[in-house]
Amino acid sequence: MKNVQRITINPNQIQDKLVTLTSPQQHYLYRVLRLQKGDKFIAMDGMGKWWLSQLNTTDAQILQEITVDNELPIAVNLIVALPKGNGFDDIVRCCTELGVTCIAPVIGDRTLLKPSSQKLQRWKRIASEAAEQSERTKIPEILEPVDFKQSLSSFQNLEKYICVARGDSPHLLHYLQNHDNKEVVIATGTEGGWTEKEIEIALGNGFKTASLGNRILRAVTAPIFAMSLISGVSEV
């Protein structure tokens, strides 16, 4: 629906067709979005459901459930070695807009960032905001950062690719155009790329090496580029 603002709610906020709004949600709707009592907005639960709602003072009346499906036809799990600084914020934001299903931040051999628990909450908030902005029906899952080797056990019996910067590996686009799987796993490295040991571990866990082209991409650029390829192939 055009020009209708969206916010993410928890399903337990709904009772008897009323949405009880939290104080931060009220502040966002009234102060940030400048809505008034009686204005309409869309409440989304981040798991696929939308409701057209009408704003009261501290709650909202649900007018109707809206059927929308803006998700990619393929589920994409990104394993991303944490880059330095705040680069992972951009990865979460952009990849959410592009349709990622799950992002698994990992600590690799060359990882410099040691994230705190506050970082995970920040990334989840960024994903929620990006999902609202891009009109997605689902909010991607952001997993807790773990060791790279540990993360590999989370994804079994799927098509899995680890992106490498050099060598003669087939381009990721080649793989994407030649399979019809409904779920895929893509792993991208940190500054300096994956170590040989990490690549060997990935290959031993069923991954195939894939190229992202002849140029060396930054650690922040690589997962966004991979998601762009998948989005383009899936939606044409």
C-alpha positions in Angstrom: 0.0 0.0 0.0 1.5 3.3 -1.1 2.5 6.0 1.4 1.4 4.0 4.5 4.1 3.8 7.2 5.1 0.5 8.7 6.3 -0.6 12.1 7.2 -3.9 13.5 5.3 -5.3 16.5 5.4 -8.4 18.6 2.3 -10.6 17.9 1.5 -10.7 21.6 0.7 -7.0 21.4 -2.5 -7.9 19.6 -5.6 -8.7 21.5 -9.3 -8.4 20.4 -8.2 -6.6 17.2 -6.3 -4.0 19.1 -2.6 -3.4 19.0 -1.2 -2.2 22.3 1.7 0.2 21.4 4.8 0.4 23.5 6.2 3.8 24.5 9.0 3.7 21.9 6.4 2.8 19.2 4.1 5.7 20.3 7.1 8.1 20.1 8.0 6.8 16.7 4.5 7.1 15.3 3.7 10.5 16.8 7.0 12.2 17.0 9.1 10.8 14.2 6.5 9.9 11.6 4.2 12.8 12.7 1.0 10.7 12.6 -2.1 11.8 14.3 -4.9 10.0 16.0 -7.1 8.4 13.3 -4.2 8.0 10.8 -3.5 4.6 9.3 -0.3 2.6 9.4 0.7 -1.0 8.8 1.7 -3.2 11.7 4.0 -6.1 10.7 5.1 -9.0 12.8 8.3 -9.7 10.9 7.3 -13.2 10.2 5.0 -12.7 7.2 1.9 -11.0 8.5 0.7 -7.4 8.0 -2.3 -5.6 9.4 -3.7 -2.2 8.3 -4.3 -0.4 11.6 -5.8 2.9 12.7 -4.0 4.9 15.4 -5.7 5.6 18.7 -3.9 7.3 21.6 -1.9 4.4 23.1 -3.2 1.6 20.8 -4.4 1.0 17.3 -7.5 -0.7 15.8 -6.8 -3.5 13.3 -8.9 -2.8 10.3 -7.9 -5.7 8.1 -5.1 -8.3 7.5 -3.1 -7.6 4.4 -1.7 -10.4 2.2 1.7 -9.5 0.8 4.7 -11.5 -0.3 7.7 -9.5 -1.1 10.3 -12.2 -0.2 12.7 -13.9 -2.6 11.8 -17.3 -3.9 15.0 -18.6 -2.4 16.1 -18.6 1.2 19.6 -17.1 1.5 21.9 -17.7 4.5 24.9 -15.5 4.7 28.0 -16.5 6.7 30.0 -13.3 7.1 33.4 -13.0 8.7 33.1 -9.8 10.8 34.8 -6.8 9.2 36.6 -4.1 11.2 34.8 -1.0 12.5 31.0 -0.7 11.9 31.1 -2.3 8.5 28.8 -5.1 9.6 26.0 -2.5 10.2 26.0 -1.7 6.5 26.1 -5.4 5.6 23.0 -6.1 7.7 21.1 -3.1 6.4 21.9 -3.6 2.7 21.5 -7.4 2.7 18.1 -7.1 4.5 16.9 -4.7 1.8 18.1 -7.2 -0.8 16.2 -10.1 0.7 18.5 -12.1 2.9 16.9 -14.7 5.2 19.6 -15.2 7.8 23.0 -13.6 8.6 25.5 -15.6 10.6 28.4 -13.3 11.8 31.5 -15.4 12.4 34.9 -14.9 14.0 37.6 -16.1 11.6 41.3 -16.4 11.8 41.7 -12.8 10.5 38.8 -11.2 12.4 39.8 -8.2 14.4 36.4 -7.2 15.8 35.3 -8.9 19.1 31.6 -7.9 19.3 29.7 -7.4 22.5 26.2 -8.5 23.2 25.0 -4.9 22.6 26.3 -5.3 19.0 23.9 -8.2 18.4 20.9 -6.2 19.6 22.0 -3.3 17.4 22.2 -5.5 14.3 18.8 -6.9 15.0 17.4 -3.4 15.3 19.0 -2.4 12.0 17.5 -5.5 10.3 14.1 -4.6 11.7 14.3 -1.0 10.5 15.6 -2.1 7.0 12.8 -4.6 6.7 10.2 -1.9 7.4 11.9 0.6 5.0 12.1 -2.0 2.1 8.6 -3.2 2.7 9.6 -6.8 3.4 7.2 -9.2 5.0 9.9 -10.9 7.1 12.8 -9.7 9.2 16.0 -11.7 8.7 17.4 -13.7 11.6 20.7 -12.4 12.9 22.6 -15.1 14.7 24.9 -14.7 17.6 28.6 -14.4 16.5 30.5 -17.7 16.8 33.7 -19.2 15.6 33.7 -19.9 11.8 34.2 -23.7 12.2 31.3 -23.8 14.7 29.0 -22.0 12.3 29.4 -24.6 9.6 27.4 -27.2 11.6 24.4 -25.0 11.5 23.8 -25.5 7.8 23.5 -29.1 6.6 22.1 -30.6 3.4 22.1 -27.3 1.6 23.9 -25.9 -1.5 26.9 -24.1 0.1 29.5 -21.8 -1.4 32.5 -20.1 0.1 33.6 -17.0 -1.8 37.4 -16.8 -2.6 39.2 -13.8 -4.1 41.8 -15.6 -6.3 42.1 -18.8 -8.3 40.0 -20.3 -11.0 36.8 -21.1 -9.1 33.5 -20.8 -11.1 31.7 -17.5 -10.7 28.9 -17.5 -8.1 26.5 -16.5 -10.9 27.4 -19.7 -12.7 26.2 -21.8 -9.7 23.1 -19.7 -9.2 22.0 -20.1 -12.8 22.4 -23.8 -12.8 20.5 -24.9 -9.7 16.9 -24.8 -8.6 17.3 -25.2 -4.8 15.1 -23.3 -2.5 17.8 -22.5 0.0 21.5 -21.6 -0.3 24.4 -20.7 2.0 27.1 -18.1 1.0 30.2 -17.5 3.0 32.3 -14.3 2.6 35.5 -13.5 4.3 37.0 -10.6 6.3 39.8 -8.3 5.2 42.5 -10.4 3.6 40.0 -13.1 2.8 39.7 -16.6 4.2 42.9 -18.5 5.2 43.8 -21.7 3.4 42.9 -23.6 6.6 39.4 -22.1 6.7 38.8 -22.9 3.0 39.9 -26.5 3.7 37.5 -26.8 6.6 34.7 -25.4 4.5 35.4 -27.8 1.6 35.3 -30.6 4.2 31.9 -29.5 5.2 30.4 -29.6 1.7 31.1 -26.1 0.5 32.2 -25.3 -3.0 34.6 -22.4 -3.8 33.0 -19.6 -5.8 34.4 -16.4 -7.4 32.8 -12.9 -7.2 34.7 -11.7 -10.2 38.2 -10.6 -11.2 38.3 -7.6 -8.8 39.2 -7.8 -5.1 36.1 -6.7 -3.2 36.1 -5.2 0.3 34.8 -7.3 3.1 31.7 -5.1 3.3 31.1 -5.1 -0.4 31.4 -8.9 -1.0 28.2 -10.1 0.8 26.2 -7.2 -0.6 27.4 -8.0 -4.1 26.6 -11.7 -3.6 23.1 -10.8 -2.3 22.6 -8.6 -5.4 23.4 -11.5 -7.7 21.0 -13.8 -5.9 18.2 -11.2 -5.9 18.7 -10.4 -9.6 18.7 -14.1 -10.6 15.7 -14.9 -8.4 13.4 -12.1 -9.4 13.9 -12.0 -13.2 
